[in-house]
Amino acid sequence: MMIIDILTIFPELVRAPLQQSILGKAIERGLIDVRIVNIRDFAVDRHLTTDDRPYGGGSGMVMKIEPLVGAIRRVRSMDPPVYVVLMSPQGRLFKQEIAWELSRLQHISLVCGRYEGIDERLRSYVDDEISIGDYIVSGGELPALVVTEAVSRLIPGVLGNREATAEETFADTLLEYPQYTRPEVFEGQRVPEVLLSGNHEAIRRWRRQQSLYRTWKRRRDLLARAILSTEDRQLLAEIIEGEKEQQGSGGSI
Ligand code: SAH
């Protein structure tokens, strides 16, 4: 069982999302254990302070180092050994590859910052720093939940029997093909004929082709890194040719 600790001064902020849906079930079934650690429990003064004014002046407050290090020392004293990750907009950009990397560990701790940031000296107490994207949110809690969800769905058994992870977007650096469910026609929009055909080979080719086309349209950077088979190249060339011939009629993506 994988253990994920979330170190935060807002335990309530992360509690509810851990009780719902896939994450909730994974915890219930004992596939992962998510422990919420309240950093405030490790405050060292009478008022349980977790922030203070920045040295050198300036606006906002800075997270004090003692409670953070206290909380990290507590998780480090536990078994199995822990990999401590600071949630930070200055960290390495979170990607599916990093989710895979973390999913192979037995125990990780996600440290959530708040306020203007954290005392710089904390950096020497953590093993890694991860950013969920080039934007700033107010605390590390939502980023920690993003990482928790992305990592837990890669743990064997969490998604049940379905082999979704192999096909999902980013698993092989292509975007996923379009999906449809009933009804067959909605406000004039039809489900592509091939999906109703029952022809598994035709469906497989169509899906692969859509996947390639979408990636070519939307994320050429991903396509450049993907390893394409001869069939892939043919499928892509065919659909791009088809689009040129149609020029403008339909085919919005
Ligand atoms: N002033 C800081 C940002 C502080 S935001 C700076 O410019 O670097 C407060 C906290 O929110 C951070 O300590 C971090 O834990 C979290 N956070 C904000 N944006 C994040 C992001 N993109 N990825 C991961 N954590 C983030």
Residues whose N, C-alpha, C, O or C-beta is under 5 A from the ligand:
A	BS01	SAH	M87 S88 P89 V111 C112 G113 R114 Y115 E116 G117 I118 I130 S131 I132 G133 Y135 I136 V137 S138 G139 G140 P143
